[in-house]
């Protein structure tokens, strides 16, 4: 599994990263987490509002920092 956090490093982006890490830890999921800060790469995903969460190449959320529980639901699918 590959998880990407799209954003420029704002407080919401950092919160989304922290929540994703907690969700993975609680579900005992090993995944690669990467941060994408390049605006060109972010727009390639079609994302207009950050932060955005991408799981295995698919944008699952944009424009808000999901809670740990919201992310756990997405990871469990």
N, CA, C and O atoms as a DFTB+ gen file, in Angstrom:
308 C
 N C O
     1  1       0.850      -1.176       0.000
     2  2       0.000       0.000       0.000
     3  2       0.893       1.235       0.000
     4  3       1.921       1.286       0.676
     5  1       0.473       2.222      -0.773
     6  2       1.200       3.484      -0.856
     7  2       0.244       4.629      -0.533
     8  3      -0.825       4.750      -1.131
     9  1       0.643       5.457       0.413
    10  2      -0.168       6.598       0.829
    11  2       0.606       7.870       0.535
    12  3       1.789       7.985       0.852
    13  1      -0.089       8.826      -0.080
    14  2       0.530      10.116      -0.368
    15  2      -0.303      11.223       0.256
    16  3      -1.533      11.205       0.198
    17  1       0.384      12.183       0.852
    18  2      -0.245      13.378       1.385
    19  2       0.133      14.510       0.448
    20  3       1.310      14.841       0.302
    21  1      -0.867      15.102      -0.184
    22  2      -0.615      16.198      -1.121
    23  2      -0.850      17.518      -0.406
    24  3      -1.918      17.742       0.165
    25  1       0.145      18.387      -0.439
    26  2      -0.009      19.699       0.183
    27  2       1.335      20.378       0.350
    28  3       2.390      19.761       0.202
    29  1       1.272      21.638       0.655
    30  2       2.476      22.455       0.724
    31  2       3.108      22.494       2.119
    32  3       4.115      23.174       2.312
    33  1       2.544      21.785       3.084
    34  2       3.121      21.762       4.424
    35  2       2.394      22.638       5.422
    36  3       2.949      22.973       6.469
    37  1       1.180      23.010       5.122
    38  2       0.381      23.838       6.026
    39  2      -0.006      23.016       7.266
    40  3       0.185      21.800       7.279
    41  1      -0.540      23.660       8.294
    42  2      -0.942      22.924       9.498
    43  2      -1.921      21.779       9.214
    44  3      -1.821      20.721       9.836
    45  1      -2.860      21.971       8.292
    46  2      -3.807      20.901       7.958
    47  2      -3.099      19.732       7.284
    48  3      -3.462      18.576       7.499
    49  1      -2.095      20.030       6.475
    50  2      -1.322      18.971       5.813
    51  2      -0.565      18.154       6.853
    52  3      -0.529      16.926       6.781
    53  1       0.034      18.835       7.812
    54  2       0.766      18.132       8.866
    55  2      -0.183      17.303       9.723
    56  3       0.166      16.201      10.147
    57  1      -1.380      17.824       9.980
    58  2      -2.361      17.081      10.777
    59  2      -2.826      15.835      10.030
    60  3      -2.968      14.770      10.631
    61  1      -3.063      15.959       8.728
    62  2      -3.474      14.806       7.926
    63  2      -2.384      13.732       7.935
    64  3      -2.686      12.542       8.030
    65  1      -1.138      14.142       7.838
    66  2      -0.026      13.190       7.887
    67  2      -0.001      12.465       9.225
    68  3       0.125      11.241       9.271
    69  1      -0.121      13.220      10.310
    70  2      -0.109      12.621      11.648
    71  2      -1.280      11.664      11.827
    72  3      -1.116      10.579      12.386
    73  1      -2.464      12.060      11.357
    74  2      -3.648      11.196      11.484
    75  2      -3.492       9.920      10.660
    76  3      -3.916       8.849      11.095
    77  1      -2.895      10.023       9.485
    78  2      -2.674       8.843       8.644
    79  2      -1.696       7.886       9.322
    80  3      -1.895       6.671       9.306
    81  1      -0.655       8.432       9.909
    82  2       0.321       7.589      10.604
    83  2      -0.321       6.875      11.792
    84  3      -0.067       5.691      12.015
    85  1      -1.156       7.593      12.560
    86  2      -1.848       6.975      13.694
    87  2      -2.808       5.885      13.233
    88  3      -2.880       4.818      13.841
    89  1      -3.541       6.153      12.163
    90  2      -4.497       5.169      11.643
    91  2      -3.774       3.904      11.205
    92  3      -4.232       2.797      11.487
    93  1      -2.653       4.060      10.521
    94  2      -1.883       2.899      10.087
    95  2      -1.366       2.113      11.283
    96  3      -1.394       0.882      11.288
    97  1      -0.899       2.823      12.281
    98  2      -0.365       2.154      13.475
    99  2      -1.457       1.360      14.181
   100  3      -1.240       0.211      14.565
   101  1      -2.638       1.971      14.357
   102  2      -3.732       1.301      15.051
   103  2      -4.254       0.088      14.276
   104  3      -4.696      -0.890      14.878
   105  1      -4.202       0.149      12.950
   106  2      -4.659      -0.975      12.131
   107  2      -3.533      -1.973      11.840
   108  3      -3.744      -3.000      11.195
   109  1      -2.337      -1.648      12.331
   110  2      -1.166      -2.485      12.096
   111  2      -0.923      -2.700      10.597
   112  3      -0.659      -3.814      10.146
   113  1      -1.020      -1.612       9.850
   114  2      -0.799      -1.625       8.406
   115  2       0.571      -1.022       8.124
   116  3       0.918       0.044       8.631
   117  1       1.321      -1.715       7.320
   118  2       2.615      -1.186       6.880
   119  2       2.409      -0.607       5.484
   120  3       1.968      -1.289       4.559
   121  1       2.738       0.651       5.370
   122  2       2.591       1.317       4.077
   123  2       3.649       2.388       3.957
   124  3       4.179       2.889       4.949
   125  1       3.936       2.720       2.737
   126  2       4.862       3.809       2.465
   127  2       4.065       5.110       2.447
   128  3       3.091       5.238       1.705
   129  1       4.480       6.072       3.266
   130  2       3.835       7.382       3.261
   131  2       4.816       8.374       2.655
   132  3       5.975       8.453       3.063
   133  1       4.334       9.128       1.677
   134  2       5.170      10.171       1.103
   135  2       4.386      11.470       1.048
   136  3       3.161      11.483       0.935
   137  1       5.130      12.550       1.132
   138  2       4.523      13.877       1.046
   139  2       4.840      14.462      -0.320
   140  3       5.989      14.461      -0.762
   141  1       3.816      14.954      -0.974
   142  2       3.981      15.565      -2.295
   143  2       3.715      17.056      -2.140
   144  3       2.594      17.475      -1.851
   145  1       4.771      17.855      -2.338
   146  2       4.635      19.302      -2.174
   147  2       4.739      20.052      -3.495
   148  3       4.478      21.254      -3.549
   149  1       5.117      19.353      -4.558
   150  2       5.259      19.980      -5.868
   151  2       3.874      20.272      -6.437
   152  3       3.083      19.356      -6.659
   153  1       3.587      21.547      -6.670
   154  2       2.252      21.961      -7.130
   155  2       1.904      21.324      -8.470
   156  3       0.737      21.028      -8.729
   157  1       2.892      21.112      -9.316
   158  2       2.645      20.462     -10.605
   159  2       2.162      19.033     -10.432
   160  3       1.230      18.599     -11.109
   161  1       2.798      18.304      -9.524
   162  2       2.391      16.925      -9.273
   163  2       1.026      16.870      -8.596
   164  3       0.226      15.971      -8.854
   165  1       0.773      17.849      -7.723
   166  2      -0.531      17.889      -7.048
   167  2      -1.641      18.096      -8.070
   168  3      -2.669      17.420      -8.013
   169  1      -1.447      19.015      -8.993
   170  2      -2.486      19.273      -9.997
   171  2      -2.634      18.116     -10.985
   172  3      -3.696      17.952     -11.586
   173  1      -1.584      17.313     -11.159
   174  2      -1.699      16.128     -12.015
   175  2      -2.755      15.160     -11.476
   176  3      -3.379      14.424     -12.240
   177  1      -2.946      15.168     -10.172
   178  2      -3.979      14.332      -9.561
   179  2      -5.363      14.963      -9.701
   180  3      -6.362      14.330      -9.358
   181  1      -5.440      16.194     -10.198
   182  2      -6.721      16.876     -10.320
   183  2      -7.158      17.536      -9.027
   184  3      -8.317      17.928      -8.889
   185  1      -6.248      17.661      -8.087
   186  2      -6.566      18.245      -6.782
   187  2      -6.430      19.754      -6.857
   188  3      -5.404      20.283      -7.283
   189  1      -7.492      20.440      -6.432
   190  2      -7.478      21.903      -6.419
   191  2      -7.390      22.464      -5.009
   192  3      -7.020      23.622      -4.821
   193  1      -7.730      21.643      -4.015
   194  2      -7.658      22.081      -2.626
   195  2      -6.864      21.056      -1.823
   196  3      -7.106      19.852      -1.911
   197  1      -5.922      21.552      -1.046
   198  2      -5.139      20.665      -0.201
   199  2      -5.529      20.889       1.256
   200  3      -6.099      21.930       1.582
   201  1      -5.244      19.965       2.112
   202  2      -4.500      18.743       1.868
   203  2      -5.360      17.698       1.169
   204  3      -6.589      17.759       1.197
   205  1      -4.695      16.755       0.551
   206  2      -5.393      15.653      -0.097
   207  2      -4.721      14.351       0.312
   208  3      -3.518      14.299       0.569
   209  1      -5.527      13.313       0.364
   210  2      -5.041      11.985       0.715
   211  2      -5.204      11.080      -0.495
   212  3      -6.286      10.980      -1.074
   213  1      -4.110      10.423      -0.867
   214  2      -4.100       9.515      -2.010
   215  2      -3.697       8.134      -1.501
   216  3      -2.670       7.984      -0.839
   217  1      -4.510       7.132      -1.812
   218  2      -4.196       5.757      -1.440
   219  2      -4.066       4.944      -2.716
   220  3      -5.003       4.847      -3.509
   221  1      -2.897       4.366      -2.897
   222  2      -2.591       3.550      -4.086
   223  2      -2.957       4.264      -5.388
   224  3      -3.540       3.668      -6.294
   225  1      -2.605       5.545      -5.466
   226  2      -2.802       6.308      -6.694
   227  2      -4.174       6.911      -6.880
   228  3      -4.413       7.586      -7.882
   229  1      -5.097       6.689      -5.935
   230  2      -6.456       7.209      -6.057
   231  2      -6.702       8.275      -4.988
   232  3      -6.491       8.033      -3.800
   233  1      -7.149       9.460      -5.423
   234  2      -7.474      10.530      -4.475
   235  2      -8.750      10.145      -3.734
   236  3      -9.798       9.951      -4.350
   237  1      -8.658      10.036      -2.413
   238  2      -9.814       9.646      -1.610
   239  2     -10.374      10.809      -0.803
   240  3     -11.478      10.718      -0.267
   241  1      -9.618      11.905      -0.713
   242  2     -10.093      13.082       0.006
   243  2      -9.260      14.283      -0.397
   244  3      -8.061      14.163      -0.651
   245  1      -9.903      15.449      -0.455
   246  2      -9.150      16.681      -0.693
   247  2      -9.863      17.844      -0.012
   248  3     -11.086      17.858       0.131
   249  1      -9.062      18.809       0.400
   250  2      -9.592      20.024       0.988
   251  2      -9.844      19.985       2.479
   252  3     -10.321      20.965       3.052
   253  1      -9.528      18.852       3.127
   254  2      -9.721      18.797       4.580
   255  2      -8.776      17.774       5.193
   256  3      -8.301      16.853       4.529
   257  1      -8.523      17.966       6.467
   258  2      -7.686      17.029       7.215
   259  2      -8.610      15.990       7.846
   260  3      -9.274      16.257       8.847
   261  1      -8.641      14.819       7.253
   262  2      -9.487      13.749       7.777
   263  2      -9.040      13.358       9.181
   264  3      -7.866      13.483       9.531
   265  1      -9.986      12.885       9.972
   266  2      -9.643      12.383      11.296
   267  2      -8.995      11.011      11.163
   268  3      -9.075      10.361      10.121
   269  1      -8.363      10.595      12.229
   270  2      -7.751       9.266      12.266
   271  2      -8.796       8.200      11.970
   272  3      -8.529       7.268      11.211
   273  1      -9.982       8.323      12.560
   274  2     -11.036       7.325      12.353
   275  2     -11.536       7.307      10.920
   276  3     -11.828       6.239      10.382
   277  1     -11.640       8.482      10.287
   278  2     -12.036       8.537       8.878
   279  2     -11.008       7.811       8.004
   280  3     -11.370       7.080       7.082
   281  1      -9.744       8.019       8.303
   282  2      -8.692       7.371       7.528
   283  2      -8.694       5.875       7.754
   284  3      -8.469       5.106       6.819
   285  1      -8.944       5.452       8.982
   286  2      -9.007       4.018       9.276
   287  2     -10.092       3.348       8.435
   288  3      -9.889       2.236       7.948
   289  1     -11.233       4.000       8.258
   290  2     -12.307       3.438       7.438
   291  2     -11.864       3.289       5.987
   292  3     -12.183       2.296       5.334
   293  1     -11.133       4.272       5.489
   294  2     -10.656       4.209       4.102
   295  2      -9.592       3.134       3.925
   296  3      -9.554       2.461       2.895
   297  1      -8.737       2.970       4.912
   298  2      -7.681       1.970       4.820
   299  2      -8.215       0.555       4.958
   300  3      -7.630      -0.389       4.425
   301  1      -9.314       0.406       5.664
   302  2      -9.879      -0.933       5.892
   303  2     -10.603      -1.484       4.663
   304  3     -10.896      -2.678       4.598
   305  1     -10.889      -0.627       3.699
   306  2     -11.604      -1.071       2.494
   307  2     -10.767      -1.967       1.639
   308  3     -11.224      -2.424       0.591
